[in-house]
Amino acid sequence: MQKVTDNVYAETQFAGCNPGFVVTSEGVVMIDTPQMPADAIKWREEIAKHGPVRYIMITEPHGDHFTGAHFFEGTIIAHEGTREAIMASSAEQLKERLQETSPESLPLLEGFSYRLPTITLNDRATVYVGNHTFRLINHPGHTPYQVAVYIPEEKVVFTSDNIFYETHPFLHQAVPYEWLESLDRLQELGAESMVPGHGEVCRPDYIPKMKTAIQDWIDAVSDAINKGMSLEEAQDTISFLDRYPVDERMAAMGPMLQRMNVARLYEVLKK
């Protein structure tokens, strides 16, 4: 676990997203949750040292961000689109995946159910907890429903998966041009530290590199379309594995990730 400021903590070593929390004068606010049940329980024990969990702010509609909410108290806040994604999630499918990836976690899922947000937003919301302000802002990009959480008192922003620090971005549900605009909006917040969805805690000076990564993908797929390539031909041709490394825990997914990214961009850019 990394102490980002006196009151902000983040974990960048769990499988899945980077969860974090903020210690306020009226309790703890979590941003995202650990994906693996065993990690969620460890995280819960660590957070308990700092106070009760008041809120859980979920930044996007993918399971590595919201699955662990089952193991925590606190009111859940998320984008309306994320709430719909959680409603559509299957606990049985989760158990099947864990049977392959983390069978030791299965006993911890007794009585498991996905917790739904009870407060949602579509554009932005502000939550005041003790002496801290939490500005939740919809920044479409990795998905249409990404939410950045900016804490001005700490000058820290949790970016969700709009920032993949020094690791390969997933574009399988991306809105690519909005992603570029959202990165500009992140730059304007005035944060001094960023907790990315994946990768190490970084500073806003990484944003131009993230924009380049997204633009490179757009340009490569646009070029393939302009050359008259079919989707399959583009998928067989385009790869950035040599340029943007895949998280080592997901290295086996690298080739499939390239094909997923190409498929999504091909669909969007064809329009």
Secondary structure, 3 states (H helix, E strand, C coil): CEECCCCEEECCCCCCCCCEEEEECCEEEEECCCCCHHHHHHHHHHHHCCCCEEEEECCCCCHHHHHHHHHCCCEEEEEHHHHHHHHCCCHHHHHHHHHHHCHHHHHHHCCCCCCCCCEEECCEEEEEECCEEEEEEECCCCCCCCEEEEECCCCEEEEEEEEECCCCCCCCCCCHHHHHHHHHHHHCCCCCEEEEEECCCECHHHHHHHHHHHHHHHHHHHHHHHCCCCHHHHHHHCCCCCCCCCCHHHHHHHHHHHHHHHHHHHHHHHC
